[in-house]
Amino acid sequence: MKLNLLITGGLGYIGSFTAKNYLKKTKKKLFVVDNLSRGNFFAKKYSNNIILDISNSKLTKIIKKKKINTIIHLASLTCVRESIKKKRKYFNNYKSQIKFINNIKNTGVKYFIFSSSLSVYEKNRYKKNLSPYSLYKLKIEKYLKIISSKNFKVIILRYPNIIGSDPSGKLGEKNNSISRIVPLFYKNLIKMKKITLFYDYNKKVYPCRNYMHVDDISNINLKIIENLDKFKNRYQIFNIKNKKDYSNFEVLNFLSKIMKKKPLVDLKQINNKESIQQIINTKNDILKIIKYNIKYKNLKKILQTNSRWFKKIY
Ligand SMILES: NC(=O)c1ccc[n+]([C@@H]2O[C@H](COP(=O)([O-])OP(=O)(O)OC[C@H]3O[C@@H](n4cnc5c(N)ncnc54)[C@H](O)[C@@H]3O)[C@@H](O)[C@H]2O)c1
């Protein structure tokens, strides 16, 4: 099959790295659709861009015309904490994704790769008390299961927390709408402002997460594209994880050492919709299938890649 690839949300953080790495590997620009509501739109140079909402029916015509047969679907609102505060916004975000999936399912797309999240899963089962962000990810996973077929194969990738920048300082995360953990800690450390650390006072623990470098997740996406013939089933789910989990306390500690700044910390009880630790036994099957070795295994090394990029933008 000759690959005709489209990435939705391709001007976002993960999408722009995937497009950049694709260009580096193939010397070709892939197609991206993005509504520019968020993300790294300064990264337009890495892709051929269609500026449109994914739910717009014009996109269906474009997909047919360009004979797109493979989609990496990244377009979404992406923040757990924002989704708890703005439920309606995340419901609309879910509806537009379902509309998009319905629009494209009979257009000749053979492979649909969906970026889900490890946050749907806890202690090896579906989490009970899900945030709207995770709940809608799970609903989309389940809907894709129903409509998947031998002509519309679905690969679900449950990402861990994605962090890091290109060490050259040319590309990294820039999001004016939401603050993710590492940029937030960084900004507050430079300004010597108080940093809120979430904590469970009952269990006396800091929440732990799994972190992966954006370059690794982008390369995993591209390796999957190169190995599509190895995905024989109509519907497969893969949990993607780095070697070790780290607490928010450890993230702050490493970052403050790298920046040589002492943090001013405020502890706050964590919301009960957020996990303390996502204990996930995964054999990282996907990495074996595509024969990929994670490049950045160590959190400190991942955080160090931010230095040039953060200096430039903050
Ligand atoms: N970054 C992480 O830590 C992480 C972790 C787990 C899963 N994911 C998932 O990976 C995907 C990409 O995340 P990211 O960090 O690159 O986010 P991002 O916000 O940087 O990128 C998302 C992009 O999608 C675009 N977009 C949003 N809604 C759209 C719509 N309706 N139509 C067209 N474009 C739209 C935005 O403009 C943005 O450029 C998301 O689905 C997210 O849920 C991310």
The ligand as an SDF file (V2000), in Angstrom:
LIG
                    3D

 44 48  0  0  0  0  0  0  0  0999 V2000
    0.7840   15.8130   25.5140 N   0  0  0  0  0  0  0  0  0  0  0  0
    0.5320   14.7980   26.3190 C   0  0  0  0  0  0  0  0  0  0  0  0
    1.1140   14.6600   27.4020 O   0  0  0  0  0  0  0  0  0  0  0  0
   -0.4890   13.7550   25.9160 C   0  0  0  0  0  0  0  0  0  0  0  0
   -0.6600   12.6160   26.7420 C   0  0  0  0  0  0  0  0  0  0  0  0
   -1.6160   11.6640   26.3840 C   0  0  0  0  0  0  0  0  0  0  0  0
   -2.3650   11.8220   25.2200 C   0  0  0  0  0  0  0  0  0  0  0  0
   -2.1680   12.9340   24.4530 N   0  0  0  0  0  0  0  0  0  0  0  0
   -3.0080   13.1130   23.2550 C   0  0  0  0  0  0  0  0  0  0  0  0
   -2.1850   13.3780   22.1240 O   0  0  0  0  0  0  0  0  0  0  0  0
   -2.8720   14.2860   21.2410 C   0  0  0  0  0  0  0  0  0  0  0  0
   -1.9620   15.4600   20.9070 C   0  0  0  0  0  0  0  0  0  0  0  0
   -1.6070   16.1430   22.1030 O   0  0  0  0  0  0  0  0  0  0  0  0
   -0.6780   17.4330   22.0970 P   0  0  0  0  0  0  0  0  0  0  0  0
    0.0550   17.4450   23.3860 O   0  0  0  0  0  0  0  0  0  0  0  0
    0.1050   17.5060   20.8250 O   0  0  0  0  0  0  0  0  0  0  0  0
   -1.7750   18.5950   22.1540 O   0  0  0  0  0  0  0  0  0  0  0  0
   -1.7760   20.0520   21.4890 P   0  0  0  0  0  0  0  0  0  0  0  0
   -2.8660   20.8250   22.1460 O   0  0  0  0  0  0  0  0  0  0  0  0
   -0.4160   20.6230   21.4580 O   0  0  0  0  0  0  0  0  0  0  0  0
   -2.2000   19.7080   19.9830 O   0  0  0  0  0  0  0  0  0  0  0  0
   -3.5190   19.4480   19.5980 C   0  0  0  0  0  0  0  0  0  0  0  0
   -3.7460   20.1690   18.2800 C   0  0  0  0  0  0  0  0  0  0  0  0
   -5.0820   19.8470   17.8420 O   0  0  0  0  0  0  0  0  0  0  0  0
   -5.6610   21.0210   17.3180 C   0  0  0  0  0  0  0  0  0  0  0  0
   -7.1290   20.8460   17.4430 N   0  0  0  0  0  0  0  0  0  0  0  0
   -7.8410   20.7140   18.5950 C   0  0  0  0  0  0  0  0  0  0  0  0
   -9.1390   20.5240   18.2980 N   0  0  0  0  0  0  0  0  0  0  0  0
   -9.2430   20.5290   16.9390 C   0  0  0  0  0  0  0  0  0  0  0  0
  -10.3220   20.3720   16.0340 C   0  0  0  0  0  0  0  0  0  0  0  0
  -11.5810   20.1830   16.4670 N   0  0  0  0  0  0  0  0  0  0  0  0
  -10.0740   20.4350   14.6960 N   0  0  0  0  0  0  0  0  0  0  0  0
   -8.8030   20.6310   14.2490 C   0  0  0  0  0  0  0  0  0  0  0  0
   -7.7490   20.7820   15.0510 N   0  0  0  0  0  0  0  0  0  0  0  0
   -7.9650   20.7250   16.3980 C   0  0  0  0  0  0  0  0  0  0  0  0
   -5.1050   22.1820   18.1410 C   0  0  0  0  0  0  0  0  0  0  0  0
   -5.1320   23.4040   17.4480 O   0  0  0  0  0  0  0  0  0  0  0  0
   -3.6630   21.6910   18.3970 C   0  0  0  0  0  0  0  0  0  0  0  0
   -2.7740   22.2000   17.4240 O   0  0  0  0  0  0  0  0  0  0  0  0
   -4.1640   14.6710   21.9510 C   0  0  0  0  0  0  0  0  0  0  0  0
   -5.2240   13.8900   21.4530 O   0  0  0  0  0  0  0  0  0  0  0  0
   -3.8900   14.3350   23.3970 C   0  0  0  0  0  0  0  0  0  0  0  0
   -5.0730   14.0430   24.1210 O   0  0  0  0  0  0  0  0  0  0  0  0
   -1.2560   13.8990   24.7670 C   0  0  0  0  0  0  0  0  0  0  0  0
  1  2  1  0
  2  3  2  0
  2  4  1  0
  4  5  1  0
  4 44  2  0
  5  6  2  0
  6  7  1  0
  7  8  2  0
  8  9  1  0
  8 44  1  0
  9 10  1  0
  9 42  1  0
 10 11  1  0
 11 12  1  0
 11 40  1  0
 12 13  1  0
 13 14  1  0
 14 15  2  0
 14 16  1  0
 14 17  1  0
 17 18  1  0
 18 19  2  0
 18 20  1  0
 18 21  1  0
 21 22  1  0
 22 23  1  0
 23 24  1  0
 23 38  1  0
 24 25  1  0
 25 26  1  0
 25 36  1  0
 26 27  1  0
 26 35  1  0
 27 28  2  0
 28 29  1  0
 29 30  1  0
 29 35  2  0
 30 31  1  0
 30 32  2  0
 32 33  1  0
 33 34  2  0
 34 35  1  0
 36 37  1  0
 36 38  1  0
 38 39  1  0
 40 41  1  0
 40 42  1  0
 42 43  1  0
M  CHG  2   8   1  16  -1
M  END
$$$$
